[in-house]
Structure formats: structure tokens, C-alpha cells
Amino acid sequence: MNTLLDRISVDPNVCFGKPCIKGTRIWVSLLLDWLAQGMTPEEVLREYPQLTAEDIRAALAYGAEMSRDRFVDMPMEVKS
């Protein structure tokens, strides 16, 4: 599996279980939408300074995996 995907988190208690950048509540789909609309990675990083360039690449890697009709096995993080 692509090691960038380690930067993605799926937790049913965070953002309704939607894939997020680990340690944030920033949806992968939001980043992909912005990039698709023409925002540059630099603009995204200015908007969300807690992100890194690797986080943006992780979102792209996740989107690429999903577009291949593959199931991306993301471990669920359940907090007690």
C-alpha cells in the first residue's frame, strides 16, 4: 500500500467517518475538490497551515486508489 495513505484517517467519531487528513478534521474530499477547482497546493497550504505538502499528496493518492475501483482498507480508529 502507498505509504502516503498512512496520513489518512477514518474514524466513525470524527467527521461522520469520512476520510480525513490524520490529526485534523479536514476531509480528503474537500482537498480534492479544491485542487480540482484549480486551487494550487500552495494556496491550500496557506488556507490550512497545519497541513503539509505530503498531506496534499496523500489526498491525491487516496483519490487515485479510489478511482481504480479498489477498496482502500483504512483501519478504523475508535476512541474509547
Buried (B, 14 or more C-beta within 10 A) or exposed (E): EBEBBEBBBBBEEBBEEBBBBBEBEBBBBBBBEBBEEEBEBEEBBEEBEEBEEBBBBBBBBBBEBBEEEEEBEBEEEEEE
